Amino acid sequence: GFIISFSYHLDMVRDKINKIRTIIPLVVHGMIPIGLVLMTGDAGSALIFLIMFIGMLFFARINIGYFLAGFCALIVGFVAAWKLKLISGLQRERIIALFYPEQYESTMYQQNNGKIAMGNGGFLGQGFLKGAMTQSGAVPENQNDMILSVAGEEFGFIGALAVILILTILILRVGQTGLRARDNGGYLMCSGIAVMLFAQTFVNIGMELSLLPCIGITLPLFSAGGSSSLCIYLALGIEMSVYRYSKSQTGAMFYTK
């Protein structure tokens, strides 16, 4: 819903996209879903919305100066939230644990065991449904948050790499559909969908490799999940609709206009 509405908004103001009176309503539009999600306590989903918001602005060709100003504002906002303890105790602990894992073994239990499971798989893995740690439950939530550890343990380095390559190709194909869209709205929607898939993939893999705090983000098309899976299938349906509509208009490509 955000991708559709924000694409429409960006398309409406495309001719005056870099004027400050245009930027302010766009920022308000983006902050509404981010703020609502934050109110539920789901910082992980709020982060995905933030990346989508920034990515769609980038593909709408916003002046780079606005991004630099926004980045500085994010840094100041994060420091202020940390100082004022607006970030919850568990969230703070998960962030600190990335830098001092030996002092927060219980906090890093899930991520540490996930990495061990991936290492156990070696190059070719232990076999389908034969992962010692993932099948025994030693890696909590390995059906969603830690699904890459299952691929790594059961199918090895090759299997984990295949998962990443499949998602990379999918994201690039969605982006390619956007470039070939016959109108700016289709281009922006496909760009938003590509950014959404990239954000979830990047954050999930970052979590599993202990490069990012564990914030409950699923791996697109691989993790178990109800609303998450439904959202991704709906998004890919929109992308395929743009592809089909563009195919029917021979020679009509957005990037040639």
Residue frames relative to the residue before (quaternion, step in Angstrom):
aa qw qx qy qz dx dy dz
G 1.0000 0.0000 0.0000 0.0000 0.00 0.00 0.00
F 0.6504 0.5013 -0.3124 0.4776 3.57 0.98 -0.82
I 0.6461 0.5244 -0.3310 0.4449 3.59 0.89 -0.87
I 0.6699 0.4949 -0.3041 0.4624 3.60 0.91 -0.88
S 0.7091 0.4623 -0.2762 0.4552 3.59 0.78 -1.03
F 0.6779 0.4863 -0.3011 0.4619 3.59 0.95 -0.83
S 0.6038 0.5400 -0.3534 0.4678 3.59 1.10 -0.66
Y 0.6464 0.5153 -0.3101 0.4695 3.57 0.97 -0.87
H 0.6465 0.5215 -0.3084 0.4637 3.57 0.98 -0.90
L 0.6744 0.4933 -0.2928 0.4649 3.58 0.87 -0.95
D 0.6519 0.5186 -0.3149 0.4549 3.57 1.00 -0.81
M 0.6299 0.5573 -0.3272 0.4309 3.58 1.04 -0.79
V 0.7894 0.3086 -0.1436 0.5109 3.58 1.00 -0.81
R 0.2650 0.8231 -0.4786 0.1524 3.59 1.24 0.30
D 0.6832 0.5044 -0.2962 0.4372 3.60 1.03 -0.71
K 0.7686 0.2373 -0.1448 0.5762 3.60 1.25 -0.32
I 0.1608 0.8676 -0.4592 0.1031 3.52 1.23 0.66
N 0.7579 0.4082 -0.2173 0.4602 3.62 1.00 -0.69
K 0.4751 0.6444 -0.4590 0.3851 3.58 1.23 0.27
I 0.5693 -0.6376 0.3982 0.3327 3.59 -0.96 0.90
R 0.6525 0.5096 -0.3273 0.4554 3.61 1.04 -0.67
T 0.6224 0.4902 -0.3363 0.5091 3.56 1.30 -0.20
I 0.6471 0.5481 -0.3143 0.4267 3.57 0.99 -0.87
I 0.6459 0.5552 -0.3373 0.4009 3.61 0.88 -0.91
P 0.6868 0.4494 -0.3100 0.4798 3.67 0.79 -0.84
L 0.6089 0.5455 -0.3548 0.4536 3.61 1.09 -0.64
V 0.6461 0.5101 -0.3122 0.4742 3.58 1.00 -0.85
V 0.6365 0.5187 -0.3241 0.4698 3.59 0.98 -0.84
H 0.6265 0.5443 -0.3199 0.4571 3.57 0.99 -0.90
G 0.7064 0.4645 -0.2605 0.4663 3.58 0.90 -0.93
M 0.6816 0.5099 -0.2953 0.4338 3.58 1.01 -0.78
I 0.5500 0.6297 -0.4032 0.3721 3.63 1.14 -0.48
P 0.7242 0.3955 -0.2785 0.4915 3.67 0.65 -0.93
I 0.6150 0.5418 -0.3580 0.4472 3.60 1.02 -0.72
G 0.6768 0.4939 -0.2891 0.4631 3.59 0.92 -0.92
L 0.6538 0.5164 -0.3192 0.4517 3.59 0.95 -0.84
V 0.6624 0.4925 -0.3054 0.4748 3.57 0.99 -0.84
L 0.6310 0.5323 -0.3326 0.4560 3.59 1.00 -0.78
M 0.6222 0.5566 -0.3378 0.4347 3.59 1.06 -0.73
T 0.6535 0.4921 -0.3169 0.4800 3.60 1.17 -0.48
G 0.5235 -0.6511 0.4006 0.3763 3.59 1.28 -0.22
D 0.5498 0.6111 -0.3938 0.4113 3.59 1.28 0.12
A 0.1402 -0.8327 0.5332 0.0517 3.57 0.24 1.29
G 0.6049 0.5821 -0.3560 0.4104 3.59 1.08 -0.65
S 0.6912 0.4528 -0.2776 0.4900 3.58 0.85 -0.95
A 0.6070 0.5489 -0.3520 0.4542 3.59 1.08 -0.70
L 0.6278 0.5308 -0.3306 0.4635 3.60 1.05 -0.75
I 0.6363 0.5204 -0.3280 0.4655 3.60 1.00 -0.81
F 0.6421 0.5130 -0.3180 0.4726 3.59 0.98 -0.84
L 0.6408 0.5301 -0.3243 0.4508 3.58 0.99 -0.83
I 0.6631 0.4922 -0.3046 0.4746 3.59 0.94 -0.88
M 0.6259 0.5288 -0.3318 0.4674 3.59 1.04 -0.77
F 0.6439 0.5371 -0.3074 0.4500 3.56 0.96 -0.94
I 0.6900 0.4683 -0.2734 0.4794 3.57 0.86 -1.00
G 0.6661 0.5227 -0.3048 0.4361 3.58 0.92 -0.91
M 0.6729 0.4892 -0.3020 0.4655 3.58 0.94 -0.84
L 0.6083 0.5272 -0.3508 0.4786 3.58 1.09 -0.63
F 0.6302 0.5376 -0.3300 0.4528 3.58 1.01 -0.82
F 0.7146 0.4448 -0.2624 0.4717 3.59 0.85 -0.97
A 0.6164 0.5132 -0.3475 0.4857 3.58 1.26 -0.28
R 0.4578 -0.7304 0.3970 0.3152 3.57 1.40 0.10
I 0.1651 0.7720 -0.5805 0.1996 3.54 0.83 1.04
N 0.5874 -0.5898 0.4269 0.3534 3.59 -1.07 0.72
I 0.5578 -0.6526 0.4062 0.3129 3.58 -0.92 0.96
G 0.5682 0.6160 -0.3818 0.3898 3.59 1.11 -0.52
Y 0.6295 0.5288 -0.3349 0.4604 3.58 1.07 -0.69
F 0.6343 0.5245 -0.3328 0.4603 3.58 1.06 -0.70
L 0.6438 0.5157 -0.3230 0.4639 3.58 0.97 -0.81
A 0.6495 0.5027 -0.3109 0.4784 3.58 0.99 -0.83
G 0.6620 0.5103 -0.3012 0.4590 3.58 0.98 -0.85
F 0.6318 0.5310 -0.3303 0.4580 3.57 1.05 -0.80
C 0.6471 0.5077 -0.3138 0.4745 3.59 0.96 -0.85
A 0.6443 0.5220 -0.3174 0.4600 3.58 1.01 -0.83
L 0.6383 0.5257 -0.3254 0.4585 3.59 1.04 -0.77
I 0.6421 0.5210 -0.3194 0.4629 3.58 0.96 -0.86
V 0.6697 0.4893 -0.2946 0.4747 3.58 0.88 -0.97
G 0.6631 0.5164 -0.3050 0.4479 3.57 0.95 -0.88
F 0.6539 0.5104 -0.3152 0.4611 3.58 1.00 -0.84
V 0.6523 0.5089 -0.3133 0.4662 3.59 0.94 -0.90
A 0.6542 0.5097 -0.3119 0.4636 3.58 0.95 -0.86
A 0.6586 0.5059 -0.3059 0.4655 3.59 0.96 -0.90
W 0.6396 0.5174 -0.3216 0.4688 3.58 1.08 -0.73
K 0.6782 0.4976 -0.2896 0.4566 3.57 0.89 -0.95
L 0.7312 0.4158 -0.2247 0.4919 3.57 0.97 -0.88
K 0.4025 -0.7513 0.4332 0.2931 3.57 1.37 0.06
L 0.2650 0.7554 -0.5401 0.2596 3.53 1.01 0.93
I 0.6115 0.4886 -0.3365 0.5235 3.57 1.30 -0.34
S 0.4878 -0.7101 0.4249 0.2779 3.57 -0.68 1.13
G 0.6874 -0.5141 0.3381 0.3857 3.54 -1.27 0.47
L 0.6711 0.4921 -0.3031 0.4643 3.59 0.93 -0.88
Q 0.6497 0.5138 -0.3165 0.4623 3.57 0.99 -0.83
R 0.6361 0.5183 -0.3236 0.4711 3.58 1.01 -0.80
E 0.6552 0.5297 -0.3049 0.4440 3.54 0.97 -0.92
R 0.6608 0.5117 -0.3091 0.4539 3.58 0.98 -0.84
I 0.6411 0.5080 -0.3228 0.4762 3.58 1.08 -0.67
I 0.6717 0.4934 -0.2931 0.4685 3.59 0.88 -0.96
A 0.6261 0.5795 -0.3322 0.4022 3.58 1.04 -0.84
L 0.5749 0.5914 -0.3809 0.4179 3.60 1.14 -0.51
F 0.7309 0.4119 -0.2196 0.4980 3.58 1.10 -0.75
Y 0.7808 0.1829 -0.1013 0.5887 3.60 1.19 -0.54
P 0.0287 -0.8617 0.5065 0.0110 3.60 0.67 1.10
E 0.6328 0.5501 -0.3451 0.4218 3.58 1.06 -0.70
Q 0.6820 0.4682 -0.2897 0.4815 3.62 1.17 -0.46
Y 0.7589 0.2964 -0.1650 0.5559 3.59 1.24 -0.29
E 0.0356 0.8535 -0.5180 0.0449 3.55 0.84 1.00
S 0.6539 0.5126 -0.3240 0.4525 3.60 0.99 -0.78
T 0.6459 0.5152 -0.3146 0.4673 3.58 1.05 -0.76
M 0.7423 0.3989 -0.2051 0.4978 3.58 1.03 -0.84
Y 0.3234 0.7938 -0.4764 0.1958 3.61 1.29 0.04
Q 0.6866 0.4947 -0.2835 0.4510 3.57 0.81 -1.04
Q 0.7107 0.4565 -0.2655 0.4648 3.57 0.82 -1.00
N 0.6381 0.5279 -0.3299 0.4531 3.60 0.99 -0.80
N 0.6846 0.4712 -0.2903 0.4743 3.58 0.89 -0.90
G 0.6055 0.5537 -0.3532 0.4494 3.57 1.10 -0.64
K 0.6688 0.4857 -0.2991 0.4767 3.59 0.97 -0.84
I 0.6207 0.5302 -0.3424 0.4651 3.58 1.04 -0.73
A 0.6415 0.5285 -0.3201 0.4547 3.58 1.00 -0.89
M 0.6506 0.5055 -0.3204 0.4675 3.59 0.94 -0.85
G 0.6508 0.5141 -0.3108 0.4642 3.57 1.02 -0.80
N 0.6217 0.5593 -0.3373 0.4323 3.58 1.07 -0.74
G 0.6295 0.5737 -0.3370 0.4014 3.57 1.11 -0.60
G 0.2848 -0.7807 0.5131 0.2148 3.57 1.17 -0.43
F 0.7874 -0.3211 0.2353 0.4706 3.56 -1.09 -0.70
L 0.8145 0.2427 -0.1040 0.5166 3.60 0.93 -0.88
G 0.5393 -0.6686 0.3827 0.3400 3.61 1.24 -0.07
Q 0.5565 -0.6271 0.4489 0.3091 3.54 -1.36 0.24
G 0.6443 -0.5244 0.3248 0.4521 3.60 1.23 -0.10
F 0.6372 -0.5593 0.3836 0.3659 3.55 -1.19 0.64
L 0.8462 0.0281 -0.1005 0.5225 3.56 -0.79 1.16
K 0.6031 0.5605 -0.3601 0.4386 3.58 1.20 0.46
G 0.3759 0.7325 -0.4881 0.2897 3.58 1.22 0.33
A 0.4380 -0.7417 0.4398 0.2543 3.58 -0.47 1.19
M 0.7545 0.3930 -0.2236 0.4756 3.60 0.79 -0.94
T 0.7004 0.4699 -0.2942 0.4495 3.58 0.86 -0.88
Q 0.6823 0.4755 -0.2966 0.4694 3.61 1.02 -0.68
S 0.6755 0.4850 -0.2948 0.4707 3.60 1.16 -0.49
G 0.5207 -0.6520 0.4088 0.3696 3.58 1.23 -0.19
A 0.3931 0.7311 -0.4760 0.2904 3.59 1.21 0.26
V 0.6958 0.3465 -0.2435 0.5801 3.57 1.28 -0.36
P 0.3009 -0.7898 0.5020 0.1836 3.63 -0.15 1.23
E 0.8514 0.1193 -0.1126 0.4983 3.56 -1.17 0.73
N 0.2677 0.7942 -0.5152 0.1792 3.59 0.99 0.73
Q 0.5677 0.5833 -0.3974 0.4237 3.60 1.24 -0.02
N 0.7907 0.2224 -0.1560 0.5486 3.61 1.18 -0.27
D 0.7716 0.3574 -0.2202 0.4780 3.63 0.26 -1.22
M 0.8150 0.2679 -0.0904 0.5058 3.56 0.89 -0.99
I 0.1999 0.8353 -0.4954 0.1300 3.57 1.11 0.62
L 0.6079 0.5641 -0.3690 0.4196 3.60 1.06 -0.59
S 0.5955 0.5582 -0.3692 0.4444 3.59 1.14 -0.54
V 0.6057 0.5333 -0.3525 0.4737 3.60 1.15 -0.59
A 0.6570 0.4975 -0.3099 0.4741 3.58 0.91 -0.91
G 0.6756 0.5076 -0.2968 0.4448 3.58 0.96 -0.86
E 0.7024 0.4589 -0.2807 0.4661 3.59 0.93 -0.86
E 0.7565 0.4035 -0.2245 0.4631 3.59 0.88 -0.90
F 0.7961 0.2382 -0.1252 0.5421 3.60 1.08 -0.64
G 0.5121 -0.7042 0.3817 0.3101 3.57 1.28 0.23
F 0.7794 -0.3058 0.2579 0.4822 3.52 -1.35 -0.28
I 0.6255 0.5490 -0.3311 0.4447 3.57 1.03 -0.83
G 0.6768 0.5028 -0.2927 0.4511 3.59 0.91 -0.91
A 0.6629 0.4963 -0.3039 0.4711 3.57 0.93 -0.92
L 0.6503 0.5113 -0.3095 0.4690 3.57 1.01 -0.84
A 0.6260 0.5421 -0.3350 0.4494 3.60 1.05 -0.75
V 0.6225 0.5391 -0.3341 0.4585 3.58 1.02 -0.81
I 0.6763 0.4926 -0.2868 0.4666 3.56 0.90 -0.98
L 0.6593 0.5123 -0.3092 0.4554 3.61 0.97 -0.84
I 0.6267 0.5392 -0.3347 0.4522 3.58 1.01 -0.83
L 0.6884 0.4710 -0.2802 0.4752 3.57 0.89 -0.94
T 0.6203 0.5414 -0.3397 0.4547 3.59 1.05 -0.73
I 0.6594 0.4983 -0.3031 0.4743 3.59 0.93 -0.92
L 0.6369 0.5343 -0.3251 0.4508 3.58 0.97 -0.86
I 0.6673 0.5017 -0.3006 0.4612 3.59 0.88 -0.96
L 0.6629 0.5034 -0.3040 0.4634 3.59 0.96 -0.86
R 0.6470 0.5180 -0.3161 0.4617 3.58 1.04 -0.78
V 0.6290 0.5154 -0.3364 0.4750 3.59 1.02 -0.76
G 0.6488 0.5106 -0.3077 0.4729 3.56 1.01 -0.84
Q 0.6362 0.5282 -0.3227 0.4605 3.57 1.03 -0.78
T 0.6164 0.5337 -0.3401 0.4685 3.58 1.04 -0.74
G 0.6314 0.5387 -0.3233 0.4545 3.56 1.04 -0.80
L 0.6649 0.5058 -0.3035 0.4582 3.58 0.95 -0.86
R 0.7268 0.4147 -0.2337 0.4952 3.57 1.12 -0.63
A 0.3970 0.7289 -0.4739 0.2943 3.60 1.27 0.06
R 0.4804 -0.6986 0.4544 0.2735 3.55 -1.04 0.75
D 0.7866 0.1786 -0.1410 0.5741 3.63 1.20 -0.11
N 0.6779 -0.5201 0.3512 0.3829 3.54 -1.29 0.38
G 0.6162 0.5622 -0.3497 0.4265 3.59 1.06 -0.71
G 0.6616 0.4979 -0.2994 0.4741 3.58 0.96 -0.89
Y 0.6205 0.5477 -0.3232 0.4588 3.55 1.05 -0.83
L 0.6992 0.4714 -0.2742 0.4623 3.59 0.88 -0.96
M 0.6423 0.5170 -0.3359 0.4553 3.61 0.98 -0.76
C 0.6670 0.4817 -0.3079 0.4779 3.59 0.91 -0.85
S 0.6161 0.5337 -0.3466 0.4641 3.58 1.05 -0.71
G 0.6598 0.5102 -0.3047 0.4599 3.59 0.97 -0.86
I 0.6521 0.5054 -0.3125 0.4709 3.58 1.00 -0.82
A 0.6379 0.5185 -0.3226 0.4691 3.59 0.99 -0.83
V 0.6567 0.4977 -0.3103 0.4740 3.60 0.97 -0.83
M 0.6269 0.5381 -0.3372 0.4514 3.60 0.99 -0.79
L 0.6755 0.4830 -0.2903 0.4755 3.58 0.89 -0.95
F 0.6457 0.5160 -0.3172 0.4650 3.57 0.98 -0.85
A 0.6598 0.5225 -0.3171 0.4371 3.59 0.88 -0.96
Q 0.6822 0.4794 -0.2981 0.4647 3.59 0.86 -0.92
T 0.6525 0.5113 -0.3163 0.4613 3.58 0.98 -0.83
F 0.6759 0.5055 -0.2891 0.4518 3.57 0.86 -0.99
V 0.6945 0.4705 -0.2846 0.4640 3.59 0.85 -0.95
N 0.6560 0.5155 -0.3240 0.4461 3.60 0.92 -0.85
I 0.6869 0.4587 -0.2909 0.4828 3.59 0.85 -0.93
G 0.6131 0.5452 -0.3413 0.4587 3.59 1.06 -0.70
M 0.6283 0.5231 -0.3230 0.4768 3.58 1.06 -0.77
E 0.7104 0.4857 -0.2726 0.4303 3.56 0.79 -1.03
L 0.7134 0.4085 -0.2477 0.5127 3.57 1.17 -0.52
S 0.4656 -0.7090 0.4075 0.3385 3.58 1.37 0.22
L 0.4166 0.6800 -0.4908 0.3511 3.57 1.08 0.71
L 0.7545 0.1964 -0.1112 0.6163 3.55 1.31 -0.45
P 0.5750 -0.5822 0.4239 0.3882 3.63 -1.12 0.46
C 0.5385 -0.6190 0.4666 0.3304 3.57 -1.16 0.58
I 0.0834 0.8305 -0.5401 0.1077 3.60 -0.39 1.22
G 0.6011 -0.6591 0.3348 0.3038 3.56 1.12 0.65
I 0.4013 0.6921 -0.5006 0.3307 3.58 0.92 0.89
T 0.3771 -0.7531 0.4994 0.2030 3.57 -0.82 1.02
L 0.4558 -0.6409 0.5393 0.3010 3.55 -1.32 0.37
P 0.4896 -0.7112 0.4072 0.2979 3.63 -0.48 1.15
L 0.8708 0.1042 -0.1312 0.4622 3.52 -1.06 1.04
F 0.7027 0.4232 -0.2745 0.5017 3.60 1.24 -0.06
S 0.6838 0.4720 -0.2885 0.4759 3.60 0.94 -0.83
A 0.5018 -0.5916 0.5317 0.3399 3.52 -1.27 0.52
G 0.3177 0.7482 -0.5411 0.2155 3.57 -1.07 0.62
G 0.4138 -0.7209 0.5034 0.2357 3.56 -1.07 0.72
S 0.7866 0.3145 -0.1720 0.5027 3.56 0.26 -1.27
S 0.6206 0.5520 -0.3431 0.4386 3.59 1.04 -0.72
S 0.6835 0.4728 -0.2847 0.4778 3.58 0.87 -0.95
L 0.6367 0.5368 -0.3262 0.4473 3.58 0.97 -0.87
C 0.6436 0.5331 -0.3099 0.4534 3.57 0.98 -0.92
I 0.6805 0.4912 -0.2935 0.4577 3.58 0.90 -0.91
Y 0.6580 0.4986 -0.3178 0.4662 3.60 0.96 -0.80
L 0.6264 0.5216 -0.3318 0.4749 3.60 1.04 -0.75
A 0.6537 0.5189 -0.3084 0.4564 3.57 0.97 -0.90
L 0.6733 0.4766 -0.3005 0.4788 3.59 0.94 -0.85
G 0.5877 0.5573 -0.3642 0.4598 3.60 1.16 -0.54
I 0.6359 0.5132 -0.3184 0.4805 3.57 1.03 -0.81
E 0.6481 0.5207 -0.3158 0.4572 3.57 0.95 -0.91
M 0.6770 0.4826 -0.3025 0.4662 3.61 0.93 -0.83
S 0.5966 0.5478 -0.3565 0.4656 3.56 1.16 -0.58
V 0.6366 0.5114 -0.3178 0.4818 3.59 1.00 -0.83
Y 0.6418 0.5302 -0.3158 0.4553 3.58 0.98 -0.88
R 0.6795 0.4953 -0.2884 0.4580 3.57 0.88 -0.99
Y 0.6661 0.5053 -0.2980 0.4606 3.57 0.93 -0.91
S 0.6639 0.5003 -0.3002 0.4678 3.57 1.04 -0.80
K 0.6241 0.5519 -0.3339 0.4409 3.59 1.07 -0.75
S 0.6710 0.5148 -0.2985 0.4424 3.54 1.10 -0.77
Q 0.6842 0.4148 -0.2653 0.5380 3.57 1.30 -0.29
T 0.2039 -0.8308 0.5041 0.1187 3.58 0.23 1.22
G 0.8381 0.1943 -0.1712 0.4802 3.48 -0.96 0.99
A 0.5995 0.5650 -0.3743 0.4258 3.62 1.25 -0.12
M 0.1554 0.7899 -0.5720 0.1571 3.56 -0.18 1.26
F 0.5452 -0.6648 0.4062 0.3094 3.52 -0.85 1.05
Y 0.7227 0.4860 -0.2818 0.4026 3.57 0.78 -0.98
T 0.6288 0.5254 -0.3541 0.4507 3.60 1.23 -0.15
K 0.5731 0.6155 -0.3805 0.3846 3.61 1.23 -0.24
